[in-house]
Amino acid sequence: MKNTEQQNLLFYIDAVSFAALDASLYLDSHPDDAEALRYFHHYNQARKQALKEYSVRFGPLTLDTVQEGCSWKWATQPWPWEMEEC
């Protein structure tokens, strides 16, 4: 069962990922917009931090957030969409 903290963190990851992607698309056509570049870096960093936190607490969402260890757990944990909703 997906807990509220996990669900909230997934929603947050979705939001900051959208913001970073949206800014990157804007920057494609406005590469010299310093404010947009700061906005992108802020949300991209927030996304990376949230993915790292999720990986530590609930397991990796992306291959670049797989924790080092003595076993490979990427495919053995439940995926976020396989967990029951409350």
C-alpha positions in Angstrom: 0.0 0.0 0.0 1.4 3.4 -1.0 1.7 5.6 2.1 0.9 9.3 2.1 4.5 10.4 2.4 5.4 8.4 -0.7 2.5 9.6 -2.6 3.3 13.3 -1.7 6.9 12.8 -2.7 5.8 11.4 -6.1 3.5 14.4 -6.7 6.4 16.7 -5.8 8.7 14.9 -8.2 6.1 15.3 -10.9 5.8 19.0 -10.2 9.5 19.9 -10.1 10.1 17.6 -13.2 7.4 19.4 -15.1 8.9 22.8 -14.1 12.4 21.8 -15.1 11.2 20.3 -18.4 9.0 23.3 -19.2 11.9 25.7 -18.5 14.3 23.7 -20.7 11.8 23.9 -23.6 11.6 27.7 -23.1 15.4 27.9 -23.0 15.6 26.1 -26.3 14.3 29.3 -28.0 15.5 31.8 -25.4 19.0 30.6 -24.5 20.2 33.9 -23.1 17.4 34.4 -20.6 19.3 34.5 -17.3 16.2 34.4 -15.2 14.8 31.4 -17.0 18.2 29.7 -16.6 18.2 30.3 -12.8 14.6 28.9 -12.7 15.7 25.8 -14.6 18.7 25.2 -12.4 16.5 25.6 -9.2 13.9 23.1 -10.3 16.4 20.7 -11.9 18.3 20.6 -8.6 15.0 20.2 -6.6 14.2 17.3 -8.9 17.6 15.6 -8.4 17.3 16.0 -4.6 13.7 14.6 -4.6 14.7 11.6 -6.7 17.6 10.9 -4.4 15.3 11.1 -1.3 12.7 8.9 -2.9 15.4 6.3 -3.8 16.7 6.2 -0.2 13.2 5.9 1.3 11.2 3.9 -1.2 13.6 2.6 -3.9 14.9 4.1 -7.1 12.6 5.6 -9.8 15.4 6.0 -12.3 18.5 4.1 -13.0 20.7 7.0 -12.0 19.3 6.8 -8.5 20.0 3.1 -7.8 21.8 2.9 -4.5 25.2 1.2 -4.4 25.1 -2.1 -2.6 25.7 -5.8 -2.7 22.5 -6.7 -4.5 20.5 -5.5 -7.4 17.0 -4.5 -6.3 15.9 -2.5 -9.4 13.4 -5.1 -10.6 12.5 -6.8 -7.4 10.7 -4.0 -5.6 7.1 -2.9 -6.4 6.9 -0.1 -8.9 5.0 3.0 -7.8 2.1 2.1 -10.1 1.9 -1.4 -8.7 1.1 -0.2 -5.2 -2.5 0.0 -4.0 -4.0 3.4 -3.6 -5.4 4.3 -0.1 
